[in-house]
Amino acid sequence: MPGRKHTAEQVENRKHVIEECMIRGDWTLSRQAQIAKSYNVSTAQVRKDGAQIRREWASEHTAQTIDEVRSD
């Protein structure tokens, strides 16, 4: 049975780059392909990572109180 292809640190670095692109509004198909190539993963994996980041953002948003939302 094959092991994990990338270390946890590599995965976190990739997700950080993906999150930065999403924040900047640079989440295009060509940018996703560049990230995939630079980290030696598929574009599908990059999109899965992006979807996970969006879910994390959504859960953080719903965990805020009304006062926190208003202050933002």
Secondary structure by P-SEA (a helix, b strand, c coil): cccccccaaaaaaaaaaaaaaaaaccccaaaaaaaaaaacccaaaaaaaaaaaaaaaaaaaaaccaaaaaac
